[in-house]
């Protein structure tokens, strides 16, 4: 790039030959040798910045125009602008951390600065961040991670022996005996072996191959990686991916970034957000007119809707995928979060293999799990895994190459994933405490799921389906027509207006349903059930009071 000194010198020389309007504007004169000097006797180049700082706006404008005419100013502009950046990135939206949350952060700062509000704290019910909402970590997990992080603690008698043995095994699998070293790109081998054994136990003995396990930076990393492999083509041959509506915004954001086609299929709210095969068929047939559908994504238990798919439903989905030649992606990060009576988690892999070789040898499947949800809630460690089934060997080699580009997932997250799939066993020193903590966390979540449904359904204008699993409620809200009209005048979705007013008046941060997708003419919000029981009761009462006030205000 040309320096300012060379740019100005070249511009002045051109002006010297052409009449000198710029020379006059700068207040310069010629020396006997033909060099232009300012009145102080300094050359303009040696004092260029000092000279320009002292000029009027009009004179600086003249200089800018002359430099532009010489093709210089444009070269000094920003290389990366909103107009020149990747257009797909501008299409990305992620409601879970969108404008509502940004305003919530601002309000928190205002409260700390002493600004008076009709509330004393912001309750962030917008995201499934368990520990941020007060859930306590599992003691055994943190003990082992502490030992791995600071091995000198292995000599400390206050740590139980099973935690020490687990830490030693993990450290022996790390380069230099340190979790600060890179691991293999696919993940630490002994952790992948433990994941495979966990899946085999979970699925009633159906084999799992450690070579089909890829450790990931949370489940999100695995999902995006698989989408990268799937997306190809242009125009009508561009890859389409079927996602549920309502959906977790990771999917729409990733598809937008990759330039893929999002294919919506709607869950049945009247039937507790169930999945209807006839709706899948409708969605697929419509999509094939303008893209090439290649994958079907399922979230079970559901986010944001909290439903748990029945075994029969999963069988129907697998048959549909086989008949339509679709790659299945099963997001199963809430597999331990099942609360409703009569509901049970069924893994897609287990059902697939129990349906026989006609399906188990044909249907391509990637399933995902994480350390962030369930009873663990360890979001910040970014641990996760994916298992791939029936993937073409050459594609699998490409997958391994792709994950190698980011070197490896965080090793502390891999260590934590190992503890999740290989927790304390009966007879070990930590087993009793582990089981007590695990059960207490899941029982509390089940209680809060029921509480949320019960209280919200007492509010006229709010309808809440049972929270069968996961960590969220997705109630439908009735918004008066006047409020809908005002929102449209402001360029907002009606439920965004509702949620923003809820935040400003009560300090409660929830996410509008429009950020997840919903049927036209319906409005919702998503809230977590993670706050402590006492705080959740306060939250729900505030929502109840606000909705009644909001309805009255706009009636």
ZAZA-481587 format. One line per 5 residues: number of its first residue (from 1); for each residue x, y, z of C-alpha. Coordinates in steps of 0.5 Angstrom, whole numbers. Each point is the difference from the previous one (the first is absolute). Example, Ala and Ser with C-alpha at 12.3 -4.5 7.8 and 13.67 -1.06 7.14 Angstrom:
1 = 25,-9,16  2,7,-2
//
This chain:
1 = 0,0,0  2,7,-2  3,4,6  -4,7,2  7,3,-1
6 = 1,-3,-8  -8,2,-1  1,7,2  6,1,-4  -3,-3,-6
11 = -6,4,0  4,7,1  5,-2,-6  -6,-1,-4  -3,7,3
16 = 6,3,-1  0,-1,-8  -8,1,0  -1,7,3  1,-1,7
21 = -7,1,3  2,-5,6  7,3,1  -4,7,1  -5,-4,5
26 = 6,-2,4  3,7,0  6,-3,-3  5,4,-5  6,-2,-5
31 = 7,0,2  6,2,-4  1,-8,-2  -7,-1,-1  -2,-3,6
36 = -6,2,4  1,3,7  -5,2,5  1,7,3  4,-3,5
41 = 5,-2,-5  -2,-8,1  -1,-4,-5  -8,-2,0  2,-8,0
46 = 4,1,6  -5,4,4  -6,-3,-4  -4,-2,6  1,6,4
51 = -2,4,-7  -7,-4,-1  -2,1,8  0,7,-1  -4,1,-6
56 = -7,2,0  -5,-6,-2  -1,3,-7  7,0,-1  1,-7,2
61 = -6,-2,-4  4,3,-6  6,-5,1  -5,-6,1  -3,1,-7
66 = 7,1,-3  2,-6,3  -6,-4,-2  1,3,-7  7,-3,0
71 = -3,-7,2  3,0,7  -5,1,5  -4,-6,-2  6,-4,1
76 = 0,2,7  -7,-2,1  -2,-6,5  1,-6,-4  -6,-3,4
81 = -6,3,0  -7,-2,1  -1,0,-7  6,-4,-2  0,-5,6
86 = -3,-7,-1  -7,1,-2  -2,-7,4  2,3,6  -5,6,0
91 = -5,-5,0  2,-4,6  -5,1,6  0,-3,7  -5,3,4
96 = 2,-4,6  5,6,1  -3,5,-4  -3,7,1  -4,-2,6
101 = 6,-3,4  5,6,-2  -5,5,3  0,-5,6  7,1,1
106 = -1,8,-1  -5,0,6  5,-4,4  5,5,-1  -5,6,2
111 = -2,-4,6  7,0,3  1,7,-2  -6,2,5  -6,1,-6
116 = -6,-1,3  -5,-6,-3  -6,-3,3  4,-6,1  7,-1,3
121 = 3,-6,-4  -1,-3,-7  -2,-7,0  3,-3,-7  -5,-5,-2
126 = 2,0,-7  6,-5,0  1,-7,2  6,2,5  -1,-5,6
131 = 6,3,4  -2,7,-1  -7,-1,3  3,-3,6  0,-8,-2
136 = 6,-3,4  6,-4,-3  0,-7,1  6,-1,5  3,-6,-3
141 = 1,4,-7  3,6,3  5,-4,5  3,-4,-6  0,6,-5
146 = 4,4,6  5,-6,1  1,0,-8  1,7,0  5,0,6
151 = 3,-7,1  4,2,6  -7,-1,3  0,-7,-1  4,-1,7
156 = -5,4,3  -4,-5,5  -6,4,0  -2,-3,-7  -3,-6,-1
161 = 4,-6,-3  -5,-1,-6  1,7,-2  7,-1,0  0,-6,-4
166 = -4,3,-5  4,6,0  6,-4,-1  -3,-4,-6  -2,6,-3
171 = 7,4,1  4,-7,-3  -4,1,-6  2,7,-1  7,3,-4
176 = 5,1,6  -5,-2,5  -4,7,0  -7,2,-3  4,6,-2
181 = 2,-4,-6  -3,-1,-7  -4,-7,-1  -1,-4,-6  -5,4,-4
186 = -6,-5,1  1,0,7  4,-4,5  0,-7,-1  -2,-3,7
191 = -5,6,0  -3,-3,-6  0,-7,2  -4,2,6  -5,4,-4
196 = -1,-6,-4  -1,-5,6  -5,5,3  -4,0,-7  0,-8,0
201 = -2,0,8  -6,6,-2  -2,-4,-6  -1,-7,3  7,-3,-3
206 = -1,2,-7  8,1,-2  3,7,0  7,1,-4  5,5,3
211 = 2,1,-7  -7,3,-1  0,5,6  3,7,-1  1,4,6
216 = -3,8,-1  0,7,2  -7,-1,3  -5,-3,-4  -1,6,-4
221 = 7,-1,-3  -2,-7,-2  -6,2,-3  3,6,-4  5,-5,-3
226 = -5,-5,-2  -3,5,-4  6,3,-3  1,-7,-3  -7,-1,-3
231 = -1,7,-3  2,1,-8  -3,1,-6  -3,7,-3  -7,2,-2
236 = -5,-5,0  5,-5,2  2,4,6  0,-5,6  -7,1,4
241 = 0,-2,8  -6,-2,3  -1,4,7  -6,0,5  -4,6,1
246 = 1,2,6  7,-1,0  7,1,3  3,6,-3  7,-3,-1
251 = -3,-4,-6  -3,6,-4  6,4,2  5,-5,-3  -4,-1,-6
256 = 0,7,-2  7,0,1  1,-6,-4  -4,3,-6  -5,-6,1
261 = -7,0,-1  -4,-1,7  -6,-4,-1  -6,1,6  -4,-6,2
266 = -5,2,6  -1,-3,6  -7,-1,2  -1,4,6  -7,-2,2
271 = 3,-7,1  5,2,4  5,2,-5  0,-7,-3  3,-2,-7
276 = -5,-2,-5  3,-4,-6  -5,3,-5  3,7,2  7,-3,-2
281 = -3,-2,-7  -3,7,-1  6,3,1  4,-4,-4  -4,0,-6
286 = 0,8,0  7,0,1  2,-4,-6  -3,5,-4  6,5,1
291 = 6,-4,4  3,-7,1  -3,-2,7  6,-5,3  -1,0,7
296 = -5,0,6  2,3,7  -4,-2,6  1,3,7  -2,-5,5
301 = -2,1,6  -2,7,-4  3,7,1  -4,5,1  -6,-5,0
306 = 1,-5,5  -3,-6,-3  3,-7,0  -1,-4,-6  -4,-7,1
311 = 4,-6,-3  -6,-1,-5  2,7,-2  7,-1,-1  -1,-6,-4
316 = -4,4,-5  5,5,-1  5,-5,-1  -4,-4,-5  -2,7,-3
321 = 8,2,-1  1,-7,-3  -5,1,-5  2,7,-2  7,-2,0
326 = 2,6,6  5,0,4  -2,0,8  3,5,5  -3,-2,7
331 = 2,6,5  -1,-4,7  4,5,5  -6,0,5  -1,-8,0
336 = 0,0,8  -5,6,0  -6,-4,0  -6,1,5  -7,-1,-2
341 = -3,-7,2  0,-5,-6  5,4,-4  7,-4,-1  6,2,-4
346 = 2,-5,-6  6,2,-4  -1,0,-7  6,-5,-1  -3,-5,5
351 = -7,0,-4  4,0,-7  4,-7,2  -6,-3,3  -4,1,-6
356 = 4,-5,-4  6,0,-5  -5,3,-5  1,7,3  6,-1,5
361 = 4,-1,-6  -3,5,-5  -2,6,4  6,5,1  0,3,7
366 = 4,5,4  -2,1,8  2,5,5  1,1,7  3,5,5
371 = 3,2,7  -4,6,0  -7,-2,1  -4,-6,4  2,0,8
376 = 7,2,-2  -1,7,-3  8,1,-1  -1,5,-6  6,4,1
381 = 5,-6,-1  -3,-1,-7  0,-8,0  -4,-4,-5  0,-6,-5
386 = -3,-3,-6  -1,-7,-3  0,-1,-7  -4,-6,-3  1,-3,-7
391 = 4,5,-2  4,-1,-7  7,-2,2  3,6,-5  -5,5,3
396 = 2,-2,7  7,1,-2  -2,7,-2  -3,1,6  6,-2,4
401 = 4,5,-4  -5,6,1  0,-1,7  8,0,0  0,7,-2
406 = -2,3,6  5,-5,4  -4,-3,5  -6,2,5  2,3,7
411 = 3,-6,4  -3,2,6  -7,0,-3  2,-7,-3  2,-2,7
416 = -7,2,3  -3,-4,-6  4,-6,3  -3,1,7  -7,1,-3
421 = 0,-7,-3  4,-3,5  -2,2,7  1,-3,7  -2,-7,0
426 = -4,-4,6  6,-1,5  4,5,-2  1,6,6  -3,5,-4
431 = -6,-4,-3  -5,2,6  1,8,0  0,0,-8  -7,-4,0
436 = -3,5,5  2,6,-4  -2,-3,-7  -7,-2,3  -1,6,4
441 = 2,5,-6  -5,-4,-5  -6,-1,5  1,8,1  -1,1,-7
446 = -6,-5,-1  -3,4,6  1,7,-4  -2,-3,-6  -7,-2,3
451 = 0,7,4  1,4,-7  -6,-4,-3  -5,1,5  1,8,2
456 = 1,2,-7  -7,-4,-2  -3,4,6  1,7,-4  -6,2,-5
461 = 3,0,-7  6,-4,1  0,-8,-2  6,-4,2  1,-7,-2
466 = 3,-5,5  7,0,1  2,-7,-2  7,1,0  6,4,-1
471 = 1,7,3  -5,5,-3  -7,2,0  -3,3,-7  -7,2,2
476 = -5,4,-5  -2,7,2  -6,4,-3  2,7,-2  -5,5,-1
481 = -1,3,-7  2,7,2  7,-3,3  1,-4,-7  -2,7,-4
486 = 5,4,5  6,-6,-1  -1,0,-8  0,8,0  7,-1,4
491 = 3,-5,-5  -1,-5,6  -3,-7,1  -6,0,4  4,-5,5
496 = 6,5,0  -4,6,2  -3,-5,6  6,-3,2  4,7,0
501 = -5,3,4  0,-6,5  7,2,1  0,7,1  -6,0,5
506 = 2,-7,4  7,-1,-2  -2,-7,-2  4,-2,-7  -3,-5,-4
511 = 0,-1,-8  -5,1,-5  -3,-6,-3  1,4,-7  8,-2,1
516 = -2,-7,0  -5,0,-5  -8,-1,1  -6,-1,-4  -2,7,-3
521 = -5,3,4  2,-3,7  5,3,5  4,-3,5  6,1,5
526 = 6,-5,2  2,0,7  4,-5,4  -2,-4,6  7,1,3
531 = -1,5,5  0,-2,8  -7,-2,2  -1,6,4  2,5,-6
536 = -4,-4,-5  -6,1,4  1,7,0  2,0,-7  -7,-3,-2
541 = -4,5,4  3,6,-3  -1,-3,-7  -7,-1,2  -1,7,3
546 = 3,3,-6  -4,-4,-5  -6,2,3  2,7,0  3,0,-7
551 = -7,-3,-2  -4,6,3  5,5,-2  -1,-2,-8  -8,-2,1
//
